[in-house]
Amino acid sequence: MNSLHTPHQDNTDSITPITTMRDFNANRLTPISEFDAQQVRTLREGLGLSQAVFAEYLNVSTKLIQKWEQGLSSPRGAAVKLLSMAKKKGLKAIK
């Protein structure tokens, strides 16, 4: 019968090292920039997506995509990062 408390096993081979700011290279990140209404629409159309499908990729509502494309609102936060990644690397980067 196994006891509830098992001795700690040394699994140093499976430990993922922690990246610290000393090791971090921000230049490797996808640069982000603001998107205006026309840029959002151009990107979406260039990817061949409907507003509804584009919204699913970005995890936002279709209504929000419409607001962005009408200039009533602007992408913020994580949405800007996802838009930047899609623009630079295509849909495979945000799937």
N, C-alpha and C positions, 0 to 999 in steps of 0.2 A: 504494500500500500504506500502511495506517495504521501509525504507529509505536506502540509499547507505551506511550510516554509522551506524553500529549496535554497541551497547555497548559491550565491551570486556567481554566475559564469562570466569569464572574461571574453567578451565578444568584440574585441577591439578591431577585428577585421570588418565588422559590419557597421561601425560607427561612422557617420558622415561628419566630416569636419565642419565646424562653424565658421562662416565667413565673417570676418570682422571688418570694420571700416578701413583698417590698415591694408587689408587684402582686396577690398572692394574697388572695382574699376567702373566708375559711372559712365565712362566713355563707351562701354559695351551695351548700355541700355538704349532702347529705341528712343530717340529724341521726340519730345512732344511739343506741339504748338497748338494754338487756338484754331478752331474751325468756325468759319462763318457759314451762313445758310447755303450759299452756292457751293462751297467746298464739301459740305455734308452731302448735298444732292449729287454732285459730280462723282464723289467717291462711291456712293450707293449705286448709282446708275452704271458706273464703270465696273463694279463688281457683278452687275447683272441681277440685282436683288430688288424685290418689292420692298416697300416700307415695312410691311409686317415681318418679312423674313429678316431684314436688316435689324429690326428691333429685337428679334429673338437672339441673333448673334451678339448684340450688345447688352442683352438682359435689361432692356428698357421697354416702355410701351410704344405702340404704334403712334399714339397721340403725341408722345414726346418727339419722335422722329419728325412728325408733321410740323410741330412747333419749331424745331431746329431749322427745317427747310423753309419755313415761312419767315424766319428771322424773329420769331416771337420769344425765343429762348435760345440759349447757347449751351453746347455740351460742356460739362464740368466733371472734375474728378476722374474717376476710373474710366468714364466714357471717353474722355479725351485721350487717355492712354490707349484704349482699345481702338479708337479711330486712327490714331497715329500708327499703331502696329498694323492695322488692316491696310492703311495707305502704303506703308513701306514694304510689308511682307505678304500681303494678300490675306484671304480668308483663312488659310491654313494656320496662320499665327494666332487667330482668336477662336478657333474651334474648341 
